[in-house]
Each structure stands twice: as structure tokens, then as C-alpha cells.
Amino acid sequence: MDNFFDMITLPSIITFLRFGLDLFLVWILFYYLISIVRKNLRTLQIFKGILIILIVKLLTTALNLKTLGYLVDTVLMWGAVALFIIFQPEIRATLEKIGKANLSAPVRSTMDTAKKHYILDEVTRALQFFSTNRVGALISFELNQSLEDYITAGTQIHADISYELILTIFYEGTALHDGGMIIQGDKIACASAFFEPTTRELSPIYGARHRAALGLSEVSDALTIIVSEETGNVSFAKNGELIRIPLVELWDRLAKELGWEDTIKEGK
């Protein structure tokens, strides 16, 4: 016991505190970065890949794995150049988010049951009209991952959701009908948004709207609704899948996918 207390000296205490501060600052840095990139799936995938490579590098150094360490060093040396070339838009977006980031939690609007009912009613009525009259439409609901980059690139509206406005946006005579509409919370955030189409092979029965919706579902958790101009069929795109939805189930399925089951329980 005496030897233990003899080892506790001022330099050892300072070294221990420095080590603890170092770990704490690294933890803060990772938490800060994850809080920034977690709402964009592409950026998050890049961050996870870098993190895995760094972990492997630490293991190869600690276990003295020379061959694997050489491969990791090669990846780090040339991979950094390839990373900046291939993912330049995502890296730029991440750096912009870091510069604009606020450490406080984002404030999101809360909607009561009546508001959810209203949104479901207005959107469902519009989709039924489009389906019956063979009007093509593409509507995306922002969920947990931000669609701000798409909103900024589209024609920003930030208007209340209404049946009449949705019909006007997708009316073929308007300049906004070509592209996607994004609903953010209880507002129509933008129209004429461009979604990078999927690169997967699809049946010829699926057109540009379906490909765009699938492309968005592959890089975000958004729920995207497609109305086919040729058939009038209504489909949901989420998690890289297309699901055809019968009109009679549209209201309920939309409420379920949005996580608004409480609205269903309250009754229409």
C-alpha cells in the first residue's frame, strides 16, 4: 500500500489527467462529427468506411501485423486521393455542415393528431385524383435523414400543405410539374427537386419517376410516393424497394409508413 501511494506523484497525476483529457476530446470530436453526418446516408457511409480503416490501422500497429499493415498504409496513402476525387460533392457538403453546425439539438415542429389527419387527407385526395386522371407525380416525405440538399437545389416553396396546391404543382402546364415535391414536417418545402436515379436494372414498365424515387430511397430514409402517368398506379419507394399500394389502402399505409399509427387509432 505504501508503495502504491509512493507512486502517486505530481508528474504521474498530470500524465493521467492529460491522457483522460485526450480521450475525452477524441470522444467529443467523434460525437460532434457523427451528429453532423448521421442524417445523410451517403456522408455517413463515407465516415463509417474511414472509421473502419482507422480501427484496422490501430490493430495492425498494436499486433505488429506487417503485411496487413502494409496494405492498410497503401490504402490510406492512395485511398485519400481517390476519396477526395470520387466523393468530392459529399465531402464538400460535410465541410459545409461542419461550418454551419449548431451543437444544440435541432428544433422540429410537432404535429397534433388533427394536423396529421389533415395532411393525410389532403395528400391522399391529391394522389387519388392523380391516379384516376393519369397524372404523374413524385412526392417525398422527409423523415429522420435531412433532404435539405435536395430542397436547396429545387424550387423552394415552404407553403402549407393543401390539395389544391399539390394539384397545381403537378399540373402539366406548370413549370414545377417535372421533378419531385418534398414535404418537410407540415410544409411543402420545395417542388421540381432532382433525385439522382438508381443505377439498378429495372423493368421497362418503370419510368423516370420510379428510378428517381428508388435512387432517393437508396441514399436516405425518405418515403417517396410515385403515381404512374401511364397506368395511374400508386407506389411507395423506401429502403431501396418499390411497393404498389391499392387506392383503398393508401390513407392507412401512408399513416403507417410515416409513423403516425396514433392517428389511425384516433379514427379518421
C-alpha positions in Angstrom: 0.0 0.0 0.0 2.8 2.4 0.9 4.5 1.6 -2.5 1.2 2.5 -4.3 1.0 5.9 -2.6 4.7 6.5 -3.3 3.9 6.1 -7.0 1.3 8.8 -6.9 3.4 11.9 -7.8 2.6 15.2 -9.3 4.0 14.2 -12.8 2.0 10.9 -12.8 -1.2 12.8 -11.9 -0.6 15.3 -14.7 0.1 12.4 -17.1 -3.1 10.7 -16.1 -5.1 13.9 -16.4 -3.6 14.6 -19.8 -4.5 11.1 -21.0 -8.0 11.4 -19.7 -8.4 14.8 -21.4 -7.1 13.4 -24.6 -9.6 10.6 -24.6 -12.4 13.0 -23.7 -11.6 15.4 -26.6 -11.4 12.5 -29.1 -14.9 11.3 -27.8 -16.3 14.8 -28.2 -14.8 15.0 -31.7 -16.4 11.7 -32.9 -19.7 12.6 -31.3 -19.7 16.0 -33.0 -18.9 14.5 -36.4 -21.5 11.7 -36.1 -24.1 14.3 -35.1 -23.4 16.2 -38.3 -23.3 13.3 -40.8 -25.9 10.9 -39.3 -28.8 12.5 -41.3 -27.2 12.0 -44.7 -26.7 8.3 -45.6 -24.0 8.9 -48.2 -21.9 11.0 -45.9 -22.4 8.5 -43.1 -21.2 5.7 -45.3 -18.0 7.6 -46.0 -17.5 8.3 -42.4 -18.0 4.7 -41.4 -15.6 3.5 -44.0 -12.9 5.9 -42.8 -13.5 4.8 -39.2 -13.2 1.1 -40.1 -9.9 1.7 -41.9 -8.5 3.6 -38.9 -9.6 0.8 -36.5 -7.8 -1.7 -38.7 -4.7 0.5 -38.7 -4.7 0.6 -34.9 -5.0 -3.2 -34.7 -2.2 -3.8 -37.2 0.1 -1.4 -35.2 -0.8 -2.9 -31.8 -0.4 -6.6 -33.0 2.6 -5.8 -35.3 0.8 -7.3 -38.4 3.3 -6.2 -41.0 1.6 -7.5 -44.2 -1.8 -6.3 -43.3 -0.3 -3.0 -42.0 1.4 -2.5 -45.4 -1.9 -3.0 -47.2 -3.7 -0.5 -44.9 -0.9 2.0 -45.3 -1.2 1.7 -49.1 -5.0 2.2 -48.9 -4.5 5.2 -46.6 -1.9 6.7 -49.0 -3.7 6.3 -52.3 -7.3 6.0 -50.9 -7.2 9.5 -49.6 -6.6 10.9 -53.1 -9.3 8.6 -54.6 -11.7 9.5 -51.8 -11.4 13.3 -52.5 -11.9 12.7 -56.2 -14.9 10.3 -56.1 -16.7 11.8 -53.1 -15.9 15.5 -53.6 -19.6 16.6 -53.5 -20.2 14.7 -50.3 -17.0 15.9 -48.6 -17.8 19.5 -49.6 -21.3 19.1 -48.2 -19.9 17.6 -44.9 -17.4 20.5 -44.5 -20.3 23.0 -45.1 -22.3 21.2 -42.4 -19.4 21.4 -40.0 -19.1 25.2 -40.6 -22.8 25.7 -40.2 -23.4 23.1 -37.4 -25.1 24.0 -34.2 -24.3 21.9 -31.2 -27.8 22.2 -29.8 -30.4 19.7 -30.9 -32.4 20.8 -34.0 -35.9 22.1 -33.3 -38.5 20.1 -35.1 -42.1 21.1 -35.4 -44.6 18.9 -33.6 -47.9 18.0 -35.1 -51.0 17.1 -33.2 -53.5 14.4 -34.3 -55.7 16.9 -36.1 -52.8 18.2 -38.2 -51.7 14.7 -39.1 -55.3 13.9 -40.2 -55.4 17.0 -42.3 -52.1 16.2 -44.1 -53.1 12.6 -44.7 -56.5 13.7 -46.1 -55.0 16.3 -48.4 -52.2 14.2 -49.8 -54.4 11.1 -50.2 -57.1 13.2 -52.1 -54.4 14.5 -54.4 -52.9 11.1 -55.1 -56.4 9.6 -55.8 -57.0 12.4 -58.3 -53.7 11.8 -60.0 -54.3 8.1 -60.2 -57.8 8.5 -61.6 -56.7 11.1 -64.2 -53.3 9.5 -65.1 -51.3 12.5 -63.8 -47.7 11.7 -63.0 -46.5 12.7 -59.6 -43.5 12.3 -57.3 -43.8 13.3 -53.6 -41.2 12.7 -50.9 -41.7 12.9 -47.2 -38.5 13.8 -45.2 -38.2 11.5 -42.2 -35.1 11.3 -40.0 -32.4 12.0 -42.6 -32.3 15.5 -43.9 -33.2 16.3 -47.5 -32.0 19.9 -47.2 -29.5 19.5 -50.1 -32.4 18.5 -52.5 -34.6 21.2 -51.1 -31.9 23.9 -51.7 -31.4 22.7 -55.3 -35.1 22.6 -56.1 -37.6 25.4 -56.3 -38.3 26.4 -52.6 -41.9 26.9 -51.6 -42.3 26.5 -47.8 -46.1 26.6 -48.1 -48.9 24.9 -46.1 -49.9 21.5 -47.5 -53.2 21.6 -49.4 -54.9 19.5 -52.0 -55.2 22.5 -54.4 -51.5 23.4 -54.2 -50.4 19.8 -54.8 -52.6 19.6 -57.9 -51.3 22.9 -59.1 -47.7 21.9 -58.7 -48.1 18.7 -60.8 -50.4 20.2 -63.4 -48.7 19.6 -66.7 -48.9 23.2 -67.7 -46.8 24.5 -64.8 -43.0 24.8 -64.8 -42.8 22.9 -61.5 -44.5 19.6 -62.5 -41.3 18.0 -63.7 -39.4 16.7 -60.7 -40.1 15.8 -57.1 -42.0 17.6 -54.3 -40.6 17.4 -50.8 -42.7 17.6 -47.7 -40.8 18.6 -44.6 -42.8 18.4 -41.4 -46.2 20.1 -42.1 -44.9 22.2 -45.1 -44.3 21.7 -48.8 -40.6 22.6 -48.7 -40.0 22.6 -52.4 -41.0 21.4 -55.9 -39.1 20.4 -59.0 -36.4 18.7 -57.0 -34.0 16.4 -58.8 -33.3 13.0 -57.3 -30.3 11.0 -58.7 -31.9 7.9 -60.4 -31.0 4.4 -59.3 -28.3 2.6 -61.3 -30.1 -0.8 -60.8 -31.6 -2.7 -63.7 -35.4 -2.2 -63.7 -38.2 -3.5 -65.8 -39.2 -1.2 -68.7 -42.6 -0.7 -67.1 -40.9 1.7 -64.6 -40.2 5.2 -65.8 -38.0 8.1 -64.8 -40.1 8.9 -61.7 -39.7 5.3 -60.3 -36.0 5.4 -61.0 -35.6 8.7 -59.3 -37.7 7.6 -56.3 -35.6 4.4 -55.9 -32.4 6.4 -56.2 -33.5 8.7 -53.3 -34.6 5.7 -51.2 -31.1 4.2 -51.6 -29.4 7.2 -50.0 -31.9 8.3 -47.4 -34.8 7.0 -45.3 -37.3 9.3 -47.1 -40.7 7.9 -48.1 -41.4 8.7 -51.7 -44.8 8.2 -53.5 -44.9 7.7 -57.2 -48.0 8.0 -59.4 -47.5 6.5 -62.8 -48.6 8.7 -65.7 -49.1 5.6 -67.9 -51.1 3.3 -65.6 -52.2 5.5 -62.7 -50.7 3.0 -60.2 -49.5 4.4 -56.9 -46.3 3.0 -55.4 -44.1 3.7 -52.4 -40.3 3.8 -52.6 -38.5 3.2 -49.3 -35.3 1.4 -48.3 -34.5 0.6 -52.0 -37.8 -1.1 -52.6 -40.9 -0.3 -54.7 -44.3 -1.3 -53.3 -47.5 -0.9 -55.2 -50.3 0.5 -53.0 -54.0 0.0 -53.7 -56.0 3.2 -53.5 -58.3 1.8 -50.8 -55.3 1.2 -48.6 -53.5 4.5 -49.4 -54.5 6.5 -46.3 -53.7 3.8 -43.8 -50.4 2.7 -45.5 -49.3 6.3 -45.7 -50.0 6.9 -42.0 -48.1 3.7 -41.1 -45.0 4.5 -43.1 -44.9 8.0 -41.6 -45.1 6.5 -38.1 -48.5 8.1 -37.4 -50.2 5.0 -36.1 -51.6 7.1 -33.3 -53.6 9.0 -36.0 -55.2 5.7 -37.1 -56.1 4.7 -33.6 -57.9 8.0 -33.1 -60.0 7.2 -36.2 -60.5 9.1 -39.3 
